[in-house]
């Protein structure tokens, strides 16, 4: 049976590049960028990409009436969050003076400190933009074939702070050590952009397509 993969469309995020990358690693799958509830419910896997401000993201999710669909997908099918698709899983973001999020994973989203020193005593730039090492903190099927410390592409000014250490799947150092991936049951979410991360990113997407959570 042809696998159906839904890339959630709530009007934000680099949806086309995400869907094309998934089509590349899963040529036999039916990949659709969609906000159609029936198609999302029928999908075998869910990808939740996104970028931008937390408040705008939450408003867009509400306008597309996707809150229930996201919560249901997290409970019962392989689910991959990307960038903002990681951050909105937390309880609260300090962005825009404070924004309540989906509350699927206990934790907060915080801004990087304003003056983080680089090795030359100059401040690191915010947003964190470019390639950084991802240090794997727990074994997981989505790391298969990916070297510990492999570089992935990031674009973000905020980072997640989960309250449950056991969900931390990877960390990255950018002046401070921050959580760059989380995992729980059938959920895996990353701060970086696998669709922009060359071979390592494509391998992670391929691993997700083939992942069968216990």
Buried (B, 14 or more C-beta within 10 A) or exposed (E): EEBBBBBBBBBBBBBEEBBBBBBEBBEEBBBBBBBBBEBBEEBBBBBBBBBEBBBBBBBBBEEBEBEEBBEBBBEEBBBBBBBBBBBBBBBBBBBEEEBEBBEBBEBBBBBBEEEBEEEEEEEBBBEBEEBBBBBBBEEBBBBEEBEEEBBBBBBBEBBBEBEEEEBBBBBBEBBEEBBBBBBBEBBBBBBBBBBBBEEBBBBBBBBBBBBEBE
